Amino acid sequence: MRKPVWVVALAFIAAAVGFFLGDSYIGRMPHHQGYFLVPVPDVVTAPLSSRPRRAVVIVVDGLRRDAAETMKSAQRIAERGQCRVADQGDFTVSRPVYAMLSTGLEADRTGSRNNDLTSPLAAQSIWQVARAQGMRVVGSSHLPWFQELFPDGFDRFRHAEPLEDDVFGGGPDGALLDADLVLVHPLYVDETAHLHRADSPAYAAAVKRVDGEMGRLLDQLDFDKDLVLLTSDHGHRDAGGHGGSQPEIRQVLDCFAGPHVMPSAGREPFDGRVTAPLLAVLLGLPFPRDMRAGDDGLDAIWSVARFGPEDAAYVADRRHAVERFRAENEQAVAHWLGSKESASWSALYAQEAQIQWIRIGALALLLVAAMAIGLRRTFRESPLLAAATAGWVVMTALSTWVAHRVILGEFSFTVINRRNAFVPAALLAVAVSGLASVLVHAVLVRRAPSRTRERRYVEQLTSDLLLLVVLLVIVNLGHIVAYGWPLGFPLPPSTARYLPFFSSIVQVVYGLGTAALASSAVAWSLYRRWSERRSRDRRSA
């Protein structure tokens, strides 16, 4: 083993680095300037013959699809229009989904990747488009996040506090419906799921509350004149939590009713990115300039929107606009790909992901090289022991994964739920797997528990733990090399996206554990020197 003092220093440094990487990860996820934005100016050249008197967009935060199906308000909207099963994507974090619903663009390209960054988004929203066209836009929410993302998108925005406040009411600033476009965003359904589980009576009560408040708002509307859109940013798992790609989280209920909405009794699939473009068509507005076009779901617009013969020119103009967006997006993608053949967003995603995988491959080689270097001395003494140690490293990773599955659940954002509850649970998972790892190590290295060999085993364990800590440092720093700081394009897969939250905790625990074990060796060495000196002094006396 290396000198114990140096091992202590290295282990403490590794723990500090792990803490920094974990603590900074949320902050290095977003980049609100966006990635691969394709701004396409749009003008409606054949106006809609008659706009809805007003449009009301209701985003019930954290509303599961199965819960929405039970709501009388949703049933009222469906009776006068239609409901669909909307896919909000595999990154079901609130602020990024708000951005997606508003811009028609996924989180990979909006750059909105967490709930913490409050700076405006570069991608244009339907709220900004409406204001630019002279419409009066107001919002009412328990959070200021929509307004933070698009500060010039609202004439008035009511941030209601506390959660007991009714965001469906007008509030002290005036009547909510005294506007052309209204956003209503209640939060308490989501908060209840986080605190009490989504399969709890408390969650059912919160859904009942939002149903009643929404119903009173619908009583003030006329579906022959007013447009209504009901959606959610995400659902929840039964235990509470979101962020991953489980169906009960990413699939929500979207309901539409009002002028120009085609009635339908089905539950057809719907791409959540089409929400803003559809709203633009139903309101006679230009499309948001950065919306997704190409490999898109924009054709769904024409299975929701229905227009009479008097609007034939308008429909032709909007269909032509969609094709123009697709053509300009294809041209931009062809430039980035360096080829006009197969110039699609899917191809660009694949190309950029391939670069990430090449970096990951280089990282894997670095891990193998680091392990080989770390085991070279052990290999010279005993090839069998070196092989056992390498197997122990693999088994430690496996035991950590098993402990995570048992204590926390699926390896994704969804398990975080509440940060203050996630950290203790993660520490418990690492502690359990760490204990199992030490026991497995004792078996694999075949060290007898005799007092004459005890010190040698501790030295071997400390050396192997230090190797494990070095590998963890490579993994956590390698994540930045592979995916960027801030996270680049495209977003990592769900597991890799979550990895730094948990692996940084693993690095801290193993770093501190290694430091403690090495410190015991330092203390033992100091005690032995003191004891020998004391013995010599006694003999000389």
N, C-alpha and C positions, 0 to 999 in steps of 0.2 A: 504493500500500500504506500501511496505517497505520504509525505510527512503530514501528520494529523493536523497541524496548524494550517497548512495550505488547503487541506480538504475542508476544514471548517470555513475558511474564507471563501473558497469557491462555492460551497453549498449555500452560504448566506447570500452571496451575490446572485446565484441562480434563483433563490427564493424571492429576492427583491425584484429581479427581472420578471419573474412570473407574476408577481403582484402588479407590477406596472403594466404588463401586457394585458392582463385580465381587466384591470381598472380602466384602461384606455380604449378597450376594444369597441365599446359602444360609440365613443367619440370618433373613431377612425372608420366607421362604417359608411356614413353618408357623404355625398358630394352633390350639393344642390344645384351646381351648374349643369349637371346631367352628363350623359354619355351618348354619343352618336345621335344627337338631335338633328332632325331634318325639318327646319321651318318652312312651311308652305303657305304663303299668303292666300287667303280665300275671300271671295266677295260673292254675295248672293245676287246674281244678275236678274233672276226672275223671282220677285218677292212672293212669299206665301200670301194667299188671298186674305186670310184672317188668322191672326195669332190667337192663342188662348188668352183669356183675360189675365190670368196669372198662372204661374207654375210653382208647385210646392214639391221640393225634394226632401224626403224624410230619410235620414240615415240613422237607424237605430243601432247604436254601437253594441257589438257582441251578441246580436240576436241570431240564435240558431234557426236553421230552416224549419226543423220540426216544431219549434215553439211558434214561429211566425205563421205556420199553417193553422194553428189553433186560434189565431187572433180574429176577432170579428171585423176589425178595421181592414185587415188584409183581405178578408172575404168580401167586404163591401167594394174594395177597389177591384178585385178580380171579377166581380159580377158585372162591372161596367167596363172592364178592359181585359187584362190578362196578367198571369203570373208566370215567371220562368225560374229555372234553377240556374242561378248565376255562379260562375266560377271566378273567384276573386284572386286566383293565382296561388302559388306555393309559398309566398312570403307574406303571411297573414298577420302583419304588424300594423297597428292602426294608422299612424301618420302616412306610411307608404301607400296604404290602400286609399286613404283620403286623396292623396296625390293622383293615384291611378283613376279613381272615379271622376276626378275633376278635369284631368288632362287627356284621358284616353291612352295613357302610356304606362307601361309596366315599370316596376321599381328598378330593374336593371338599368333603365335609361333615364328615368326622372332623377335618379341619384338620391331619392328619399329612402333611407334604409333604417331609420330608428325613430323613436318618439321624442328624442331629446333636442335635436337641432332645430332652432326656431327661425333660422334665416329663410327668406323667401325662395321659392323655387323658380328656376329659369324657365321651365316648360310652362306654356300658356294654359290657363284653365277656362272652363265654360263660364265661370263667374266673371272673369276679365273680359271675355268676348261679349257677354251680355251687356256689361256696363259700357263698353266701347260702342255698342250699337244703340245706346241711349236708354237702356232698360234700367229700372231701379232695382237693385239687388240688396237683400237684407239676409242676415243670418242670425240664428238663435241657437246657442250651444252651451253645454256645461264645460266646454274646453275652448280655448282661443286658437286651436291649432289650424283650423281652416283659414282663419284670418292671417295667422302668421305665415302660412305657406303662400297666400295670395293677398297681401295687404291692400292692393288696389282693386280687389275683386268685389268689394262690398261697399255700398253706400252707408250701411249701418250694420253693426255686428254686436249682438248682445251676448256677453259672456255671463251666463247665469250661475250664481253661487248662492247657496250650496246645492247639493244634488236634489234636495227636496223641492227646489224651484221648478215650476212647470215651464219648460222651454217652448211648449206649444202655445203658450199665452203671449200676449204682447209685451208684458214687462213695463217698466217705467218709461221706456223710450218711445212708446207709441204702439199702434196696432201692428201685429205681425204681418197681417195680410195686406197692408197698405203698401204693396210693392208688386213688381212684375215677375220677379224670380225670388223665391224664398227657400232658404236652407234651414231645416230643423234637425238638430243633432242631439238627442238625449243620450246620456252616458250611464245612467244608473243600472241598466240591464247588464252591461259589461262589468261594472264594478261588483255587482252582486255575484256574478259567476266567478270572478276572481276570489272573492272573499268566502263564498258559501257553496261553491260547486254549481255546475250548470244543471245537475239533476236534482237540485234541492228544492224544497218548498219555497225558500226565499227567492230563488230565481223565477219560479212560476209566478210568485206574487209581483215581482218586478215586471214581468211580461204583461201581467194583467193590468198593472198600473199604466204602462205605456200604451196598452190597447185602449184604455179608457180615455187618456189624455189625447191620443190621436183621434179617437172617435169624435170628441168634442170639436176638434179642428175640422174634421171632414164634414161635420154638420154645417159648417159655415161656407162650404164649397158647393159649387154646382158643376157636376161632371160634364155637363153639356158645354160649359164655358171654361172650366179650370182644369189644368193638367196636374196630375198627381203621380209621383214616382216614389215608391217605398223600396228601400234596400238596406243592407248592412255592410259593414266593413269585413266582418268575419263572424264565425260561430265560436264555439268553445268545446273542448272535450268535456266529458262528464265531470271530471275532477276539477274543472276550471283550468284555463290556460289556452293560449293560441300562439301563432307564430309559425307553426309547421304546416304540412300539406295534407293532413288527414281530411277525408271527405266531410266530416261533420263540422270542420273548421273553415275550409275553403269554399264550400258550397252553401250559398244563402238564397233566400227567396227574394226575387225582384218582381214587383207588381207595378203595372202602369194602367192609368185610366184617364180619360178626358178627350178633348178634341184631337182628332187624327190618330187615335189609338185603335188598332184593330182588335175586336173582341176575340177571345180564344179561351177554351176551357182546358187546354193542355198544360203541360209543364216542360216545355221545350228547353234545351240547354241554351245558355246565354253567356257570352264572354263579358266579364265585368269591365273590360277596357272599352267596350262599346257604349257604356252609359253616357259619357259626355257627348260623343258624336250623335247618339240617338236623341238626346235632349236638344242638341243644336238643330236637328232636322225638324223635330216637333215644334220648335219655337221659331223657325224661320231664320236661324242665325248662321253665320259662317262657322265652319268647323274650327276647333282649337288648332292652332298652326302646327303643333308638334305631335298630333295624335298618331297612333300606330296605324300604318297603312302598308299592306303587303304582308302575307301570311297572317291575315287578320280575320276578324269575325264581323266585319262591317256590313256584310250582306244581310245580317240579322235585322238591320234597321228596317228593311222593307217587309219583314214579317211581323213587325210591331206597328210601324207607322202605316196609315191608310189615308189616302187623299182622293178627293173627288176630281172630276174632269176639269174643273176650273183651275186646278193646280197642276195640270199635266206639265206645263212649262217649268214649274218649280221643281217637280220630281225629276225631270230630265236634267235640269241644272245641277241638282244635288247628286244625281248618279254620275254625271260627268265630273263633278268635283271629286268624288271618291276615286274615280279612275285617274284623275290628275294627281291626286295625293299618292296613289300607288305608283304611278309612273315616276314621279319625282323621288320617291323613296327608293325605288329600284335603281334609279340613276345614281343616287348617293351611295347606296350599298355597293353597286358595281365599282364605284371609285375606290371605296375602302377595301374591297376584295381584290381589286386590280384585274377584274375580269367581268365581262357582261354576261357570261354564261352562268346560269343558276344563281343570278344575283338576287338573293332573297335574304330576309332577316334570319331565317333558319341557318343559311349558309354562313352568315357573318357570326352568328352565335357559335356555330361549330368551329369556325376558324379561330376565334378568340379563346374558346374553351380548350382547343387543342394546344395553344400556346401555354395555357395554365397547366395542362397535363404534362407537357414537356418539362416545365419547372418542377412539377411534383415528382416526375421520374428522376430528375437530377437530385431532388431532395432525398428520395429513397436510396439512391446510390451513396449519398453523403452519410445517411444513417448507417448503412451497411459498413462503409469505410470507418466511421467513428466506432462502431462496435468492434470491428476487427482490430483497430488500433488499441482500444481499451482492453481487449482480451489477449493481446500478443504476449504479455508476460505470463499470464495464466496458462496460455497455450504451451509456452516453453516448459513450464513445470509439469503440466498435465493436460494433454489434448482432451481427455474425457471431461475434466473439470471445466475447461473452456466451453465445450459443447453443452454441458449442463447449465452453465451460466447463461449462454445464449438462449437456451430453452426457457430458462427462468424469466428472462426479459419478455419473451413472447407470452408466457403464461401470466405474467403480471399485467400486461396489456389486456389479455382475455379476462382475467379476474376483475379488472377495473370496469370493463364493459358490462360484465354480468352484474356487478354490484350496482352500476348505474341503472340497468334495466329493472332490477328488483326494487331499488329504493326510489329512483326518480322516474323511471319509465323510458319511453322512446328517446333516442339520442337526437333531439331536435329542440328548437326554440320553445316548443310547446310546454316543456317541463319547467320552464323558469317561472311562469305564472306570476308570482310575486318575488322580487329580488331578495327581500329580507327573509323569505322562507326558503328560497332556492339555495343560498349559500350554506346554511347549516345542513341541509339535506345532502348537498354535494360533498361537504366535508365528511359527513357520516359515510357516504359511499366510498370515498377515498380511504378513510380510516379502516373500514371493513376489508376492502380489497388489499390495503397495505399490510394488514395483519395476516391475511391469507398468503400474501406474497412472501412475507418473512418465513412463515411455516413451510411453504413450498421450497424456499431457498434452503432451509435446513435439511430437507429431504434430498434435494437434488445434488447438493455439494457433498453429501455423505460425511458430515462432520460429527464425530462422536461428542457427546455432551460432557466429556470428562474435564476436570479442572485444568489438567495440563495442556489441553488443546483449546480451551475456552477463548484465550486471547487471540489465537490464530484465526478462529472462526469469526470473531468480531471484526478483525481486520479484513477478512475476506468479504464479509457482508457489507462493511463500510465501502470498500472498493467497488463492489458490484452496484451498490446504491448510487454511488457517485457516477458510475457509467450510465445508469438509468436516468439520472438527473440531466446529464449532458445530452442524452438522446431527446429528453423532453424539451430542453432549450432549443435544440435544432428544429424540432417539430413546430414549436410556437413561433420562432423567428422565421422558419420556412413558410409558414402560413402567410406572412407578410410578403415574402419574396414571390410566392405563387399567385397571390390574389391582390396584392397592392395595399398601399396605405395612402388615402382611403381605399376601401374595397373598390376594385375596378369593375370592368365589364367583361363577361357577364358575372352576375352574382354566383358565388360558389354553390354547389349542391347543398341541400338542406343539412346534411350531417356535417359537412365541412364549414358551413356557415355558423353552426352552433359550436363547433369544436373549441375555439379559443376561450369561450366562457368556462368550459369544464377543464380543459387541459391546463389552463393557467393555474387553477386551483390544485390540480394534481402536482404541478411543478412546485408550487409553494410548499405543499405538505411534504413531498419527498425531499425537497431542498432543506427544509427545517429538520426533518427526521435524520437526514444524513449529517447535518451539522451537529445535531445533538449526539449522535453516535460517535462521530469523530471527536467531539468535545470530551466525551467520556474517556476516549483513548488518551487525549491530552492530559486530562485530570489524573488518570491512572499513572501516566508516565511521570508527572510531577510528584505524585504521591510516592511512587517507588523511589525516585531520586531523593526526596526528603527523608524517606525511611532509611535508605542506605547511608545517607550522610549522618543521620542520627545514630545509626549503629556504629559507624566509624568513630564518631565523637565519644561514644560510650566506651569503646574498646581503648581508645587513646587515653581516656581518663583513668 
